[in-house]
Amino acid sequence: ARKQEIIKVTEQLIEAINNGDFEAYTKICDPGLTSFEPEALGNLVEGMDFHRFYFENGKHSFFISPIHTIILNPHVHLVGDDAACIAYIRLTQYMDGSGMPKTMQSEETRVWHRRDGKWQNVHFHRSGSPTVPIK
């Protein structure tokens, strides 16, 4: 049951990203969120400002159509009662600027911590395609 909870909260997080909903994203993420991701060029990023930039600038100009995301082969590791780690493949389908359907793949690991009964993403590592395609 708790493994399903982790999959569900991960899906909610990705939905917030796909919808460009920074407010929902900040509710699911710890303010001190750390991450390694292609956009950070190998650097460890801490906090929300780096991510806010993409919500405010990148997303809507690139994705002019609905986005469909599939989480493939999720593996959840429960680490005690209040921590968990999930690893999965994320496929993102979208229509590019010329109306052609495209798919991007990334490999993601997220670390979750439950505080006051609420799961928060405290760290993630994403490899593969950047969230926004490079022009």
C-alpha positions in Angstrom: 0.0 0.0 0.0 2.8 2.4 0.8 4.6 1.6 -2.4 1.4 2.6 -4.3 1.4 5.8 -2.3 4.9 6.7 -3.5 3.9 5.9 -7.1 0.8 8.1 -6.8 2.6 11.1 -5.3 5.3 10.7 -8.0 2.5 10.8 -10.6 1.1 14.0 -9.0 4.5 15.6 -9.1 4.9 14.9 -12.8 1.4 16.1 -13.5 2.3 19.4 -11.8 5.3 19.7 -14.0 3.3 18.9 -17.1 0.7 21.4 -16.2 3.3 24.1 -15.5 1.8 24.4 -12.0 4.6 25.7 -9.9 2.4 26.1 -6.8 1.4 22.5 -6.8 5.0 21.5 -7.4 6.2 23.5 -4.4 3.6 21.8 -2.2 5.0 18.4 -3.2 8.7 19.3 -3.0 10.8 20.1 0.1 12.0 23.8 0.0 15.6 22.4 0.2 15.1 20.0 -2.7 18.4 18.9 -4.2 18.8 17.5 -7.7 21.1 16.4 -10.5 19.5 16.9 -13.9 20.6 17.5 -17.5 19.6 21.2 -17.3 22.1 21.7 -14.4 25.0 20.5 -16.5 26.3 18.0 -13.9 26.0 20.4 -11.0 24.0 19.6 -7.8 21.2 22.1 -7.6 19.6 23.1 -4.2 16.3 24.9 -3.6 13.4 25.9 -5.9 14.7 28.9 -7.8 16.4 26.8 -10.5 13.2 24.9 -11.1 11.0 28.1 -11.0 12.9 29.4 -14.0 11.7 26.5 -16.2 8.1 26.8 -14.9 8.0 30.6 -15.7 9.9 30.5 -19.0 10.7 27.3 -20.7 7.7 25.1 -20.6 4.8 26.9 -22.3 6.8 28.1 -25.2 8.0 24.6 -26.0 4.9 22.5 -25.3 1.9 23.9 -27.1 -0.1 20.8 -26.9 -1.1 18.4 -24.1 1.7 16.4 -22.6 1.3 12.7 -21.9 3.7 11.0 -19.4 4.1 7.3 -18.8 6.0 6.0 -15.8 7.5 2.7 -16.8 8.8 -0.1 -14.4 8.6 1.9 -11.1 10.7 0.3 -8.4 10.0 1.6 -4.8 12.3 1.0 -1.9 10.8 1.7 1.5 13.4 3.1 3.9 11.7 2.9 7.3 8.3 4.4 7.9 8.9 7.9 6.7 11.3 7.6 3.7 11.2 6.0 0.3 13.1 6.0 -3.0 11.5 5.4 -6.4 13.4 4.7 -9.7 11.6 4.6 -13.0 11.7 5.4 -16.7 9.7 8.5 -17.7 8.4 8.7 -21.3 7.0 12.1 -22.3 4.9 12.4 -25.4 4.1 15.8 -26.9 3.6 17.6 -30.2 6.5 19.8 -31.3 6.2 23.2 -32.8 5.6 21.9 -36.3 2.8 19.6 -35.1 4.9 16.4 -35.2 4.4 13.9 -32.3 7.6 13.4 -30.3 8.7 11.2 -27.4 11.4 12.0 -24.9 12.8 9.5 -22.3 14.5 10.1 -19.0 15.7 7.9 -16.2 14.7 9.2 -12.8 15.2 8.5 -9.1 13.4 10.4 -6.5 13.8 10.3 -2.7 10.7 11.0 -0.6 10.4 11.9 3.0 7.1 11.9 5.0 6.6 14.9 7.3 3.4 15.5 9.2 1.7 12.7 7.2 2.6 14.3 3.9 5.2 13.0 1.4 7.7 15.5 0.1 10.3 15.0 -2.6 13.7 15.9 -1.1 16.1 14.8 -3.9 15.9 13.6 -7.5 18.4 12.5 -10.1 17.3 12.6 -13.8 19.3 11.4 -16.7 18.5 11.4 -20.4 16.4 14.1 -22.1 16.1 17.5 -20.5 12.5 18.3 -19.6 12.3 21.0 -22.3 13.7 20.0 -25.7 16.8 21.9 -26.8 16.0 24.0 -29.9 
